[in-house]
Amino acid sequence: MVKWLVTVVVIAMLLGASAGIFFWMYTEAKAELDEVKTELTDLAKLTDIQAELDDTMVELTKTQAELDDTKVELTDTQAELRNTRNDLTSTTANLTTISTELNQLKEVYPPRHFANLSELRGWVREHTPVTNESYDLYEKQLKLQEEAFTDGFIWSVYWGAGGRTMGVVRAGDGIYYCYSDGLIEWQVDKQVELLP
């Protein structure tokens, strides 16, 4: 029986040792399995991160394309703005020119009568020729009429019998006859008087 007991003790020891080894191996295998599970979980997370990274790259590529389109639109808009500014500058210059011309026209249009004899005399002094040649009196009166109109005054030309040619002008309340040599006559009750 001792043999048997020794055998049982040896078998029990062997079984205990085997169980200890098996438990140790089981624990090690379980730890490795847990590590593998953790790595697989991390790998799954990494796969998710890679998918998110791929999506982000796609979005980045789209955003870059939109940015490139926006840059082209900005360049076009800047060119349009330069053209518009150039047009504005040109239009402003034209407007200034037209405004100046309009102001000049307003000074002479509508044509008016001379305000008084003094204004008439001053104007005639500046515009009448020195000589009085009979063959071009009418042309001289037409030239005076044109100059008067340019300066904003009404100047009528009378061409009568015998070649009598004169400007008939109203200044203040009077009617005056103006000759191309600078002479001015005044009509008073159908009488004509030479003015000094």
LINFENHU-V958092 format. One line per field, one symbol per residue. phi: phi as a letter, one per 20 degrees, with the letter a starting at -180 (. if undefined). psi: psi as a letter, one per 40 degrees, with the letter a starting at -180 (. if undefined). burial: + if it has 24 or more other C-alpha atoms within 12 Angstrom, else -. A space follows every 10 residues. Layout:
phi=???
psi=???
burial=???
//
This chain:
phi=.fffffffff ffffffffff ffffffffff ffffffffff ffffffffff ffffffffff ffffffffff ffffffffff ffffffffff ffffffffff fffffffdcf gcfffaffff gfffgfdefe eceffcffff fffffffffg endeceddcd fmmfcbedcd cmeddcdddf eofcdceclm dddfef
psi=dddddddddd dddddddddd dddddddddd dddddddddd dddddddddd dddddddddd dddddddddd dddddddddd dddddddddd dddddddddd dddddddehi iiiididddd ddddddeiid ighdefdddd dddddddddd eeihhihhha ieehhihhih hbeihihhie eeihihhhfe hhhhi.
burial=---------- ---------- ---------- ---------- ---------- ---------- ---------- ---------- ---------- ---------- ---------- -+++--+--+ +-++--++-- ------++++ +++++--++- +-++++++-- ----++++++ +--+++++++ ++++++---- ------
//
